[in-house]
Amino acid sequence: MCGLLRSTAHVRYVPHMAPPTRLSLPFDGLRARRERERQGLTLVALADRCAEAGRRFAHTTISRWESGDFGPTAPSVKVLADALGVTVDDLCTPADEDNSNTTPASADDNDGRPS
């Protein structure tokens, strides 16, 4: 034992106070990554833009959002959207829905052969 004493903090539960709830948005990290790469931004450059938009994030935090390790809070999504010049909705629409407006291939596209 190194002689350090550990103190335990006693937290008193107050029944009339509910714990704060965290607003959860359907944030799509892949979509954020694609937009960042489309603009030619590095993670560090995007972190700098976020700081200019009002909130400082570590580039590693943004990387973890993009990879889906954890999601940003609603205010953080707003700052990220502002830094990328897109809307919050753009970052909260799943990337796989990007192709939903394309017409499906017809059955006649099999080199003229019937299926």
RAZIHU-V793875 format. One record per residue. N is the residue number from 1. PHI is phi as a letter, one per 40 degrees, with the letter a starting at -180 (* if undefined). PSI is psi as a letter, one per 20 degrees, with the letter a starting at -180 (* if undefined). D_FIRST is the distance of its C-alpha to the first C-alpha in Angstrom with 1 decimal. Layout:
# RAZIHU-V793875
n/phi/psi/d_first
N/PHI/PSI/D_FIRST
N/PHI/PSI/D_FIRST
This chain:
# RAZIHU-V793875
n/phi/psi/d_first
1/*/p/0.0
2/c/j/3.8
3/g/j/5.6
4/c/p/7.6
5/c/p/9.6
6/c/p/11.6
7/b/q/15.2
8/b/p/17.6
9/c/p/21.1
10/c/p/23.8
11/b/p/26.9
12/c/p/30.1
13/c/p/32.7
14/b/o/36.1
15/c/h/38.7
16/c/i/41.4
17/b/o/39.4
18/c/q/39.3
19/c/q/36.6
20/c/p/38.1
21/c/q/39.8
22/b/p/39.7
23/c/p/43.1
24/b/p/43.3
25/b/q/46.0
26/c/m/47.1
27/c/p/45.9
28/b/o/47.0
29/c/h/44.8
30/c/g/47.2
31/c/g/50.0
32/c/g/48.0
33/c/g/47.2
34/c/g/50.9
35/c/g/52.1
36/c/g/49.7
37/c/h/50.9
38/c/h/54.5
39/c/i/54.2
40/g/k/52.7
41/c/q/49.5
42/c/r/46.1
43/c/h/43.0
44/c/g/42.4
45/c/h/46.0
46/c/h/45.7
47/c/h/42.5
48/c/g/44.5
49/c/h/47.3
50/c/g/45.0
51/c/g/43.9
52/c/h/47.5
53/c/i/48.2
54/h/i/45.7
55/a/p/42.2
56/c/p/39.8
57/b/q/38.1
58/c/q/36.2
59/c/h/38.3
60/c/h/35.5
61/c/g/35.8
62/c/g/39.5
63/c/g/39.0
64/c/h/36.9
65/c/g/39.6
66/c/h/42.2
67/c/i/40.4
68/g/j/39.8
69/d/g/36.0
70/a/r/36.4
71/b/q/39.2
72/c/r/39.8
73/c/r/40.6
74/d/g/44.3
75/c/h/44.3
76/c/h/42.6
77/c/g/45.3
78/c/g/47.9
79/c/g/46.6
80/c/g/46.3
81/c/g/49.9
82/c/g/51.2
83/c/h/49.6
84/c/i/51.3
85/g/k/54.5
86/b/r/54.7
87/c/r/54.5
88/c/h/51.6
89/d/h/53.9
90/c/h/54.1
91/c/i/50.3
92/b/j/50.2
93/c/p/53.0
94/d/q/51.8
95/c/h/52.7
96/c/i/54.6
97/c/i/57.0
98/d/h/58.2
99/c/j/60.7
100/c/i/62.0
101/c/i/65.0
102/c/q/66.3
103/c/p/69.1
104/c/q/68.4
105/c/p/70.2
106/c/r/73.4
107/c/i/74.4
108/c/j/77.1
109/c/k/74.6
110/c/l/74.6
111/f/k/76.9
112/g/i/79.9
113/c/q/79.2
114/c/q/79.2
115/c/*/76.0
